[in-house]
Amino acid sequence: MLKQRHLSLKHIKVFIPDEVDEMIKDQKIYDIFQKLNSKTQVVLLSATMPSNVLEVTKKFMRDSVQILVKKEELTLEGIHQVHINVE
């Protein structure tokens, strides 16, 4: 969509991609980061975040905060999902 100019990132205030570990593998995320406004807030989400992916994200993130959950603490009982409808 970006390459075909169907979507402009100029006015994006918050960018939250999920499964970022997969996006990094095929280089898609790099193109998006290069087009984002420098003031855009970025939140990267993934169920798995290997150390090499964490290293790559440091190149793009400013004043980042990492929230990592240990594998043994990740259970279905520990996951709480919330849906908030916004306009």
N, C-alpha and C positions, 0 to 999 in steps of 0.2 A: 504494500500500500504506500509506503514511503517512496520507493523508487518510482512508482507510477504517479506520484503526487496526489494521491487520493486522501492523504492524511498529512497534516502539518503538525509538527511538534512544537511550534513556536509559542503556543499559548498553554502548553501542558504545565501544570503546577506540581503535580505529583505523579510519579511513574512507578508502578508496582507490578513487575513481572513475576509470575510464578514459574517454578521449574527452571530457574536460571542456570542450574548446572547443565541442563540439556541445551539451553540456548548458547552457552559459552562454547560447547563442543563444535557447533557448526558456524560459529562466528557471527550469528545474527545480532547478538547483543551489542557488539562493537559498533555496528552501523547505527544502531539506535542511540547509543551513548554519544556518539559524535554529533548527532543532530539535536540533542536535547539542549535547552537553554541552561546556562550555568547556574541559574537559581532554582532549577527544578529539583524538588525533593525526591530522592530515589530510595525505594525499599525493595530489597531483593529477597525472594522467598524460594525455599526449596526444602523438600523432605530430606534430601541428602546434600551435604555441602562438603565435598572432599577438600583437603588442604590445598590442592593445586587450584581449585576454583576460588577459594578464599583469597589466595595470593593474587589472582587475576582481578578480582573485584576491588582490591585495594588501589588499583590504577585509576578506577573511575569514581570511587567514593570519597566524599569530603566529610571530615568530622564524623566518621562512621561509628556506629555502636553495633556490636555483634551480640546476638542472642542465640546461643547454641544450646540444644538439649541433648544430653547424653543418650545414646541409643537405648540403654537399659531403662531409662526413665520415660521413654516414649511408648505409651500404651494407648489403646483405644479409650480406656477409662480416663486417661489424663488429657484427652483432647476435648475441648469445648468449642463448638462452632456457633457463631452468631451471625445472623443476617440483619442488616440495617438497610432499609429502603430509603434512598435519598433521591432528590430531584436533580 
